[in-house]
Amino acid sequence: MKDVRLVQILIISIAVYYLCPSETLRLPTNLVNFYTNLMEGFLHSIRPRMDRNVFQDPESFMTTPEIISHRGYPVEIHHVVTDDGYILALHRIPSGRRESYPQNGTSHLKRRPVFLQHGMMGSDHFWLVSSTNNSLGKFKFKRYTSFILADLGFDVWLGNSRGNTYSRKHVSLDCDKDREFWNFSWDEMGQFDITSSIDYVLNVTREETLAAYIGYSLGCSLFFISAIERPEMNDKVDVMIGFGPTVSAAHLKNYFRLMAPFVKLYQLYQRMFGIGEVHTNDGVLHSITRLICETSEFGAEFGRYWLSHVFGKSDILNNDEYYRLIAHYPAGGSAYTMEHLLQNYNTGESLSYFDYGAEENQKRYDATLPPEYNLTSVTVPVILVHADNDPFAPPEDVSWLKTKLRNLKGSIRMGNPTFCHGDFIWSPHAAELVYLPVTRFLLSAHD
């Protein structure tokens, strides 16, 4: 366990006690009803103020499909049922805007499917934070972005992990009533969500392989887990491209590293009070945060300060991208998902299974400690895109990951020293620095 000073222990203990999402406490029914009515009344009183915030952006109040349609693209909503019963939403951009097809001969390309997977506690909105001319899903000559891929002739599929805004259903469990719904970590999200989503896309498109799987942050780890747990997945993807790959978390440089030594305390709190869901987008804590961040310049600066301690300090996050992001992020997830990140920090350079404690580990893994994932068994071609100023995927962790991947075809290192984790999704330079090299590779590979 990393050394932590006493003052850090005090600060994090207080933060864990006061900032854990109390809106998900499972208290006696009468108290729950009282609490629910109280919170609903409170939210009812502040939401009109949020709707009349100083900084209006219509996409702040839209869903992912609505945003795609708003930007002039066709959109489809699909649902896939995982092997363990979770119902996930997939959003598809089946084609580009006809008037924006490039006139360089690429319009004849067969529309091969590309799958994009978001990061931790997010949703597929991550791929739409930036403007249309700078989002990975759009393309025009000299203007690049999920719209880049659609206009280049690819069939774009946006995934959503279980538990987020768009994937809160199960064949038998109620996410609002059944604590069991939230008993999942990176393990289940990789083994079931990614495999079921990819199989669904291939079945619908009648393709044997994806042209590419593009993961952002945790989306990278989830694919690797899928490829390890289900080896056949290695043969269903032509190339895996990882933006800001959060796999080993040994060298985290954001505030989560301060929380990591207290993961046992976090677990105890969670289990005592029956907390399963964390960081819901419409919960009390985040509603208050958005109200503060959206209604004044001072609040906006507070929000930027908070984001900088998660995604890293960005010099180029403009107001449009900022307000789009905080309206949709965080999108919710399980407490176990957060715990898994903290556990991986504590275990050092590795990608390990979830640690349930010695007794439960013995039942699940036949060992008191969780095993490590064998990354050398990932055989799909991999390209990593990373930045030195990335607190979630710092150079030390990326270097470690490179030594574990047997089929690493290359890596792209951001030359800009201020490029951070968040810049992969909101930077106005992401198209030039990230998306253009990636799309050039995909086009050359599928000519």
Secondary structure, DSSP 8 states (H G I E B T S, - for coil): -----HHHHHHHHHHHHHHS-GGG----HHHHHHHHHHHHHHHHHHHHHHHT-SS--GGGG--HHHHHHHTT---EEEEEE-TTSEEEEEEEE-S--GGG--SSSGGGS---EEEEE--TT--GGGGGSS-GGGSBBBEETTEE--HHHHHHT-EEEE---TTSTT--EESS-BTTT-GGGG---HHHIIIIIIHHHHHHHHHHHT-SSBSEEEEETHHHHHHHHHHHHSGGGGGSBS-EEEES-----TT--STHHHHGGGHHHHHHHHHHTT--EE--TTSHHHHHHHHHHHSSHHHHHHHHHHHHHHH---S---HHHHHHHHHH----EEHHHHHHHHHHHHH-SS-B-----HHHHHHHHSSSS--B--GGG--S-EEEEE-TT-SSS-HHHHHHHHHH-TTEEEEEE---TT--TTHHHH-TTHIIIIIHHHHHHHHHHT-
